Amino acid sequence: MDSQASYWKDRALLEWQLEIGATDAICDAPIDRYALDPAPAPKPEPALQPTAAPAIAQPKTDAVAEAKKLVSLATDLEALSTAMQGFEHCELKRGARNFVFSDGIPAARVMIVGEAPGRQEDQIGKPFVGQAGQLLDKMLAAIQLDRRSDDAAQAVYFTNVLPWRPPQNRTADATEIAMLLPFLERHITLANPDLLILMGNTPCQALLGRTGITRMRGNWVEVLGRPAIPMFHPAYLLRQPLAKREAWADLLSVKAKLEGAS
Ligand code: URA
């Protein structure tokens, strides 16, 4: 066969293979499957024997119930921190470097609830120490609040909904929030601040059951018997500096609330 005839024959063969659905070349050389050893005969089924009853599938541990049980035993913040750190049902724990519980003094009148540790928080083990946290410190200083203060009137106490950094800083999912909420609620009850600032959507979802920070920010609500104000997250303010105007209005509202004016 001359080379041109061979070309057209090979091409027709390839087209036919494509036609019948062969889309990938698996080996360089074809395999003659008729020349291979025949497939081993199937093993005969063993004779039926009486067997023990199959194990009954265990219900999955209820992570929320377990969290509630743990928090009910925690009578102070140290015990709560230890219980939360030992909670094994949240997968985020396996990927995080550090457990991030809180910063500042618990006696502070103001408690800030953020979303979750970021990279720097995960490295250092404290909430709001990265770029967003530094902006937040400046914002708080503008209304004479300071996380390093020992004076409850000026101090600020920080925590997050999640104590472990989610991979790639992704948003907390509903299951994670649900299993960690008992810890957060107990944290707030034990710290007993005069007011709460909810930074961004995640703490609103956890504590108010709804999101939509653009509409919710600046409006006082009640959380566990105390006033709480949703605010734009400082990470959002870093991306949208124009929103600092609303954040400033919310800070003034916090100041007025602390002074008993609203
Ligand atoms: N963002 C948060 O919500 N919390 C932190 O601790 C850091 C960044």
Boltz pocket constraint, residues with backbone or C-beta under 6 A from the ligand:
constraints:
  - pocket:
      binder: B
      contacts: [[A, 114], [A, 115], [A, 116], [A, 117], [A, 118], [A, 121], [A, 126], [A, 127], [A, 128], [A, 129], [A, 130], [A, 132], [A, 133], [A, 159], [A, 160], [A, 199], [A, 235]]
      max_distance: 6.0
